[in-house]
Amino acid sequence: MKSVDKELHLRHLTVDEALFRLDQYLNDAFMAGLPSVCIVHGKGTGTLRQAVHEVLAKHPLVKSFRPGDYGEGDYGVTIVELVSR
């Protein structure tokens, strides 16, 4: 089984590039048995964050998600809880 990092960095990518990587990453993280992951999308204009949240809201492997808290990256990251295997 391949090693999967607990963070996915999407900053400086186009929305299409980021969403493609996000879907692959969520599948890999689920298969690796990670209970939760951190998606780093940056603060910027919020376009990437919004696109990521739209995908997460419909993704079958996502149990829940929330913006990062103070010290986690604030609204520049999203914390995702994955469904159990």
Secondary structure as UniProt FT lines:
FT   STRAND          7..9
FT   TURN            11..12
FT   HELIX           15..31
FT   TURN            32..33
FT   STRAND          36..40
FT   TURN            44..45
FT   HELIX           47..58
FT   TURN            60..61
FT   STRAND          62..67
FT   TURN            70..73
FT   HELIX           74..76
FT   STRAND          77..82
//
